[in-house]
Amino acid sequence: MGFIRISSFLSWLTILNSGLVDAEKTTMSGYIVDKLCNSMCDGAPEDAQCTPDLVNTVYHPEDHSGWCLLLPPCIASGYVLMSEEAGADGKHTIILDLAGSQDAVVSYLIAGTQGDFPRATVEYEETLQGEFGVLNAINATIRDTWDNSHYDGANVHQVICEDVSDADIESNNLCFRSDVVVSELGDTYVIESNGCPDHPNMQGGRGTVANSQPDYLNVESSGSSGGCDCGSTAASDCGSTATCDCGSTATCDSGSTATCDSGSNTTCDAGSGSVNSTTTRFLNETCGCGSTAASCCSSATSCCSSAASCCSSAASCCCGGCKSGNHTKSVHDPMFQHYTMIIPQAPGTPGEAKPITDDVVGIATNGVLLDSHKQTWAYDACNGHSDTKGQYHYHIPALCFMESLDIPFADSNEWWVDDEQSQVRTYSDMAAQFASTGPPSPVIGFARDGFPIYGIYDENGDLQRGADYGGDLDECNGKVGTDGTYKYHITVDPPFTPPCLKGDVGTFAYHKTDIACPADGISNKILTAAEADKCLEVTATSRSTGGPFHSLGDCDVSRDASPTDGAPSAVSRNVGLVATAMAAIAALFL
């Protein structure tokens, strides 16, 4: 018996000496950073552009891009996990060495975005002593920080913010839908959304509508913000399967099969996150939603057509819709995402116009992206569409979303199509489809620089038009209101969403799931501030003391027989919204 005890002790001692210890499963979250870039930034000042993507990873690991993480020298150096929050000195610390999980890390990076790479969760049971005085996780599992509970499509609720001064996390979730997670991090807001709309999506589309008018260009970048360019240390592939030579005018998304040689006119989808210094976001041709170009159509599922056969074939469903009937999964089906947008809490005074280098302008209050890439003029019955990453988004004022917020809208969801139903309506005629005056629009979202985005009517009730069409907005679709604060508007003529931003642009990252968004949308109970107040009065809870926003999901708005100013109740708004959308869908098949 004594021999057995001594033998067991010696076995245990051998394991300790080897440095390998079995333990309970441990979970840590943070930012994945390659050791090469971290060493390049070690000791550098915060504003040093010490990596190929011009980021100081010690101070700002949240800005480190997927394409840079996958550069061959960066892969060879190995990876570490950096802390989610910075210390008092502004620096993030290394909390885990990932040398023992290299294959898992690389696989996770390849499946992710080439843009600002999001936080990740690392689960592990075994460790060795690693570099930098931290543990080395062996055979770890790398996953997104959200679990599947965020993708269940459960019923949600929302409170409309008439003005940005009403926005508050405790009272109304900063004006966002209840499944959007809003938190504070230092002097920023962290906004996390699953990206699925709260209305029918990818239904009732008509394919790509021809447009003989020039596309509006975004503000051109005066310098590189990372990508497949000569400033990169990548000789060729920048971590994707595309060939991206120096001098290329293309941006390349992870997993792209496009050939992005010098002089290419190809651009990639929303959120790609990398851009050449010579690139505008609107080039001559896109291979995303709506393209019918032969060069883009390597497979039937990669293009869209207005032909009836498109919608009858499961292999070639249109990206603007055609989801009725015997629809099967399409490359353009909206999928649950995990968006993470970090924006300033106090954006301050607007400055010079800054380019939007990855197409994402901001995020709507229903958690859907607002986008600025080249128009493809292929929209569903609610005026949105999805791209090949499964990211549903808006480019133009969207009927279902606007009406859900009590914003008066055009009579038809095809307000952007001419009367002959043959091509895109003349830009200068689009405003005529809307009433010239209406109730002041509420906050419909937030831009990446923290400034609010309002709907199509300003505080005086005037319809907002682009600067080229007689409007009083600046080149970024913004202006200073009577209260002295700067705000953006979505407009009914180009450029529609802001084509540039006037503040310090925050970060955007995403993680895609393989879970499809509900085709009829997530059910969202939308309350006016008066309705929310009434609900909280009934529960003897005051909004002024930061009432429980999440309890509003149980509110029975029918108890409020006469909502303020005759506005429809949340229930009637939702019923009317679905009826409007479905009527528009049915009309297309008559």
Secondary structure, DSSP 8 states (H G I E B T S, - for coil): -HHHHHHHHHHHHHHHHHT-EEEEEEEEEEEEEEHHHHHHHTT--TT---STTS--TTT-GGG-BHHHHTSHHHHHH-EEEE-SS--TTS---EEEE-GGGHHHHHHHHHTS-SSB---EEEEEEEEEE-GGGSEEEES-EEEES--GGGGS---EEEE--SSGGG--HHHHGGG--TTSEEEEETTEEEEEE----SS--S-S-----B--S--------SS--SSSSTTSS-SS-TTSSSEE-TTB-----TT---EE-BT--EE--TT-----TT--S--SEESSTT---TTT-SSGGG---SSHHHHH-GGG--TT---SSS----TT--EEEEEEEEEESS--S--S-EE-TTSEEEEETTS-EEE-S-------TTS-EE-TT--EEESS--HHHHHHTT----SSTTTTB-TTSSBB--GGGGGGGS-SB-S---EEEEETTS-EEE-SB-TT-BB---GGGT----TTSEEE-TTS-EEEE--SSTT-S-SEESS---EEEEEEEEEE--TT---EEEE-HHHHHHHHHHTT--GGG---GGGGGG--GGG-SS-GGG---HHHHHHHHHHHHHHHHHHTT-
